[in-house]
């Protein structure tokens, strides 16, 4: 099969190990954003369908085959799933490129391999879930000691965004399953295809039916039913801050556990000692990878005033030679935005930047071709502009000058968000100070890239609550139970 031929997964709901249509026959369309062509109609889960999925997942959790597996057995299934993902890398990358509009090479070389790595990483934890022990002084003359167990939470409701759908699905599924939860997954309506393909691979790996259920559908219907379901013990959400706040409030009312991985407006800070030959292309990747539709995009580019002319000239030249176009062409570096709504939003921000008085040094226009392509765009401006304060989620960076470290730190932290930051310097004193004082879940030093599954991922301020990935992401899918043993004298 050639790179851009498509073998679609079932465009239906995956409930209790079966592929079925929605209870009211409703569907929504999957569209290839790079061409505007339809990829097919996907069954749209109703509240009744979500309920059926939660019942199935609860059955497996409460006494079903899944609940009786050992940690090692769960690890074997996750490892098998990792192998199947690895074998299927070309197909998954193809589905992702067609569904999201991102370059096929990015999905093939970076994202899908990380999906396999994530399942493999958590496969390793599945038989190593331990608590703690406590030696305590006697209680009323009786010996005592206490220990803790980490227990699974039950049914985890996982809700994912469209920008890196396969990778983030693995962030939700792998730790939840490793500790013994079951899952109902609601993928983003703009990019559900790889989640459905994962459903096929989950069945092939041999997970008991109902351990993972997939309910594609509309956020306000299927997502809303999932977050309100009394059968769901935890909601694990990645998406926008606005929807995250809503989910947080719903979860608070029912005291459900939540993890909320939300938006960002991350600073990159560039000092004069940095090697611009390295920094310019790397900083550009941070802004323009996946067309800027990356939560961790380094879209506020703080540059020391003494190098701002040289840096801006070089960034402009670099942006202008980036190849924007067909996601399946070998030399493509940027593909299409996800849909018309996102295009309108990004172009709206570009217009707002110009209206506010920011200097547009390159880009700013839509490409004249079908699909939703926007030129890599760079402004010079100040941190108070909307384009520097709001998450654009498109290929738009704002260069902001600073004169000294105090000012750089102040500007970097003057944001509602706190997801990531990137430091470009070799000065270890500066690195230590900024690593400590920046308000961010992750700080990169002289690099930028996707997180490794072993390393925790989280945001502060409006970027979220709780951790994904690493041991922290595993523990976030458990509840601690304390056992007190007292032996009478
Ligand atoms: P979104 O919030 O619009 O949608 C995310 C998911 O929530 C979708 O599946 C959607 O259907 C669902 N949803 C919408 N309304 C809902 C409701 N009322 N109840 C339950 N679910 C509902 O986000 P998006 O546009 O898909 O993704 C882009 C956002 O995700 C950006 O803000 C980006 O920064 C963020 N993001 C964050 C991270 C991170 O790790 N922090 C990673 C990737 C993306």
Boltz pocket constraint, residues with backbone or C-beta under 6 A from the ligand:
constraints:
  - pocket:
      binder: B
      contacts: [[A, 159], [A, 160], [A, 161], [A, 162], [A, 163], [A, 164], [A, 168], [A, 186], [A, 187], [A, 188], [A, 189], [A, 217], [A, 218], [A, 219], [A, 220], [A, 222], [A, 223], [A, 224], [A, 227], [A, 238], [A, 239], [A, 240], [A, 241], [A, 243], [A, 244], [A, 246], [A, 247], [A, 261], [A, 262], [A, 263], [A, 264], [A, 294], [A, 295], [A, 296], [A, 391], [A, 393], [A, 419], [A, 459], [A, 463], [A, 464]]
      max_distance: 6.0
